[in-house]
Amino acid sequence: MPLTQSKFRTTEQLNLAFTRKISKLLRDGIEENGRASLIVSGGRTPAALFGALSKINLAWDLVDISLADERWVDNGNDASNEKMLREKLLINNAANANFFPLKTHHADANEAVQQCSSNLQDIHRPFDVVILGMGEDGHTASLFPCSEQISEGLDLDSGQSYIAVQPTTAPNQRMSLTLPALINSKQIFLHLTGEGKKDVLDVALGGDNELEMPIRAVLNNADVELMWAP
């Protein structure tokens, strides 16, 4: 599948253009279906984007927001993607959005897969917008090449929307959308900053082993737009 590459000189320019793209897609979704859905990723990269996005004028009460993945920690823990989202995105105008967290009361993420899948039924699909990141090892969402669950997570015929993942090279058990769930989307963005991440992406684009670098599985099965700045 083709990768469209949108490159910017600065992260400020990237965030401005990205905010405009996302807001248009969400407005189009609301106009077409009466509501829209936005799936985001955690980490440091999207924090400034989320701040800008939270201020746009949009019928946020008609927007469903959830995460591509979550660390299995309390939502008050600094490692929690939900915590970051509540502090950076679910504020200002976007405070009215319908947020669907992934972390449940279950001690083990494996025990929460069914509940997360059930909650997903209330989110408009196909997703209008999915924003993915990528790790230095080529993982995206929490589809880690080092995990025993990676083959199941990338299985397009699994019938599963979520999978519990235990990375061996990163802390915390995770809950992640599976590949088939992620690509059931109208628009997928890969949001990267820095030369290092661009180098990792170039390596991913130069090979075909999806288990080695799971971002390849997304790129091979969906149209993706890269949003990148140094």
N, C-alpha and C positions, 0 to 999 in steps of 0.2 A: 504494500500500500504506500502511496506517496506521503512524504513528510514535507509539509509546507514550513518554510523557515522564515520567521519574522525576527530580525535582529535590530537591536537598538544601541545607541551609543552609551546611554546611561540607564540605570535602573529607574530613575524618575520618568524618563521618556517611556520606558517599557510599561510601568505601572499606569501611566496616563492612557496609553493606547489600549492596554489590556482591560482597564476598567470600562472603557467605551465599548469594547467588543463584548464583554460579559453582559453589560447592562442591556445592550441591544438584543442579544440572544435571549435573555430572560424576558424582556418585554415582548419579543416575538412569540415566545412560548406561552406567555399569559394571554396574548391576543388570540393565539391559535387554539389553546386548550383550556383556558380559564385559570391555569396555574403553571408554574415552571419549577424545575428542580436543578439544584447546584450541588455538585459533589466536590469537596475540596480536600487538599492534603495539608498536613501539618509541617512542622519544621520552621526554620528561621526565614527562609526565602520569601514566603508569601505574606509575612506580617504587614509590611508596608502596603502591599496591594489590598489586603483586607481592610485596612484603615481607610483607604480611598474608596473602596467599594461600599463601605458602610454608610457613606455620606450621600450616595446618589439617590435621586428621587425616583422611587420605584414602588409599586404595590407589593411591598415586602411580605405582607400578610398572605399573599398568594404564591410565595416562593418557599419550597421545601429545601432545606439545607442539611446535608449529612457529610460524613467523612469517608474518604477512600479506605482509611485504616485507622486503628487506634491501639495505643499501648495499653496493656491490661493493668492499669494503675488507677488509683482513686482520682476523680476528676478535679481534685484540688492539688494534685501532684504536679510539679513543674514539668514533668515528662508527658503530661496528658495533652493530647491534641485538642480535646474538648475545652480544656482550660484556656489554651491559647486562642481558640475560636471565640469563646465567650468574652475574652478581653480585647480582641482585635477586630472581629467581624460582627458579632451579634450585639452591636452597639449603635448609637446614633439612629439613623433611619432603619437600619437592618435589624434593630432590636425586635421588630415585629415579625421577623421571618419565623417559619415553622422549623425548629431544629430537632433533628432525630439523632441523639447520641448513640454511640455503639457500646460503650461500657455499661454493663448491667451489674446487678448485685452478685452475680455468680463469681465464685472464687477462681474458677477455671474457665478460660475462654471457650473451650470445647463445649461446655455446658450451656453456653449462651448463643450458639450458632442458630438454633431454632428460633429463639426469641428475636434475634436480629433479623432473620429472614422474614419473620412475621411482620415486624415493624416496617420492613421495606415495602410491603404491600400498600402502605399508606403514602408512599412517595411517588410522585408522577414519573412514569417511565414510558419510553426511553428517557434517560436523563437528558436535560437540555444542555448542560455544561458539566464537564468533568475536568478538573485541574489536577494533573499529576506532577510529582517531582521525580527525582531519580537519585539514587545513592552512588557512591564511588564504585560499588560493586555491580552496578547495573540493576539493582532492585528498584521496583516501583510499587506504590502502596506498601503493603508488607509482604510482597511476594519476593522472598529472599532466596537467592540461589543456594545458600548454605543450609536451608531448612529441609527437613525430611518431607515436608508437605508441599514442596514446590511443584511436583508433577501434578498433584491433584488440583492445586491452585490455578495451573495453566490449562487444565483439561477443558476444552470447549464443550465437551459432551457430559460434563459432570452433573449438570442440573442443579449445581449449588451456587448460591449467590454470595455466601460468606464462607470463610475458612479460618479456623484458629491456627496460628503459626507460632512456632518456637524457633527464632533465629539462633544460630550458634555463634555468630560474630557480632551480635548486638544484644543489649539487655532487654528484658521484659518479653513476656508472651504478648502476642498481638491478635487482633481481629482484623481481617482484611476482606474487602470485596475480591471476588475471584475474577479471572480474566474474562469469562463470558459476561459477567455482570458489568464490569467496567466498560467493555466495548459496546454494550447496549445503550449507546449514547449518540446524540445528534452531533455533538462537537466535543472533541477531546483536545485539551491543550497540555503540552509538556512545558512546564515553567522552570527555567534554569537560569542561574546567574554564575558568572565566573568562568575563566578560561579552563579551569580544571574540569568542570562539569561538561563543557563543550568537548574537551578531549575524550572524556569517557563516552559521550554520545557518538563521537566519530568512531571509536573502537566498536561500539555496539552496531553501528551502521555497516561496519566492515566485516561482520561475521553473521552466522545464521544459527548458532546454538542458543536456543531460547532458555534452556535450563541453566546455562552458564551466565547469561545476562537477561533476566526476565523482561526488561524493557523492550527487548526485541519482539517478544510475543505481542505486545500492544502495537508496536510499529508494523508488524507483519499482518495484523488482522483488522486494522482500523485506520481511517484517515486521521492524522494527527497534525496539529499546528504547533511548532516550536516557538516559544516566546523566550528570547534570550538577550541578555546584556552582559557585558564584561563584569 
